[in-house]
Amino acid sequence: MATYLGYFNEPEDIKDIVNDSDREIVSYMMRGFGNFHTVNDPASARGLGRHRVVYRRKTYYVSRKVNKKDLDSPDNFIDIYTA
């Protein structure tokens, strides 16, 4: 079981980080950059294994649901989970 920490979905944030590595996205969140929307809900980490990041000895997962042809869409999300 994982915890859904929250997401980025502001167009400015999506444009800044869409092409970054998963580790860079976790670092972006941890440094307080962008407009990260906190959720903190239990969630399944199933299917996120290939997006696993170990950052400062903690495990995170990054999930991207982004339409790269429309980075201004409010339907773009970059979600971050922790195990």
C-alpha positions in Angstrom: 0.0 0.0 0.0 1.2 3.5 -0.8 0.1 7.0 0.1 -1.0 9.4 -2.6 0.9 12.6 -1.6 -0.6 14.9 -4.2 -0.2 16.3 -7.7 1.0 19.0 -10.0 -1.5 20.2 -12.6 -0.9 23.9 -13.1 0.1 24.4 -16.8 3.2 26.3 -15.7 4.4 23.4 -13.6 3.5 20.8 -16.2 5.5 22.7 -18.8 8.5 23.0 -16.4 8.7 19.4 -15.4 7.0 17.2 -18.1 10.3 16.2 -19.6 12.2 15.9 -16.4 13.1 12.5 -14.9 11.0 11.0 -12.1 13.8 11.8 -9.7 13.9 15.5 -10.8 10.1 15.7 -10.3 10.3 14.4 -6.8 13.2 16.8 -6.1 11.1 19.7 -7.5 8.3 18.8 -5.0 10.6 18.3 -2.1 12.3 21.7 -2.6 8.8 23.4 -2.5 8.8 24.5 -6.2 5.6 24.8 -8.1 2.0 24.5 -7.0 1.9 21.0 -5.4 -1.6 20.1 -4.3 -1.4 17.9 -1.2 -3.8 14.9 -0.9 -2.3 12.3 1.6 -4.7 9.5 0.8 -4.1 5.7 0.9 -3.6 4.4 -2.6 -2.4 1.4 -4.5 1.1 1.5 -5.9 0.3 -1.2 -8.4 1.5 -0.4 -11.9 3.9 2.3 -10.6 6.9 0.1 -10.1 8.8 1.3 -13.1 8.5 4.9 -11.9 10.1 4.2 -8.5 12.5 6.8 -7.2 14.6 6.6 -4.0 15.1 10.1 -2.8 16.8 10.8 0.6 16.3 7.2 1.6 12.5 7.3 1.0 10.7 5.6 -1.9 8.4 7.6 -4.2 6.4 6.8 -7.3 5.6 9.3 -10.1 2.6 8.9 -12.4 2.2 11.2 -15.5 -1.1 11.7 -17.2 -0.1 14.5 -19.6 -1.3 15.3 -23.1 2.0 16.7 -24.6 0.0 18.2 -27.5 -2.0 20.4 -25.0 0.2 21.3 -22.0 -2.3 24.1 -21.1 -5.1 21.5 -20.4 -6.5 21.3 -16.9 -6.7 17.6 -17.4 -2.9 17.1 -17.2 -1.6 15.6 -13.9 1.7 14.5 -12.5 0.9 12.5 -9.4 3.4 11.6 -6.6 3.0 8.7 -4.2 5.2 7.3 -1.4 5.6 3.8 -0.1 
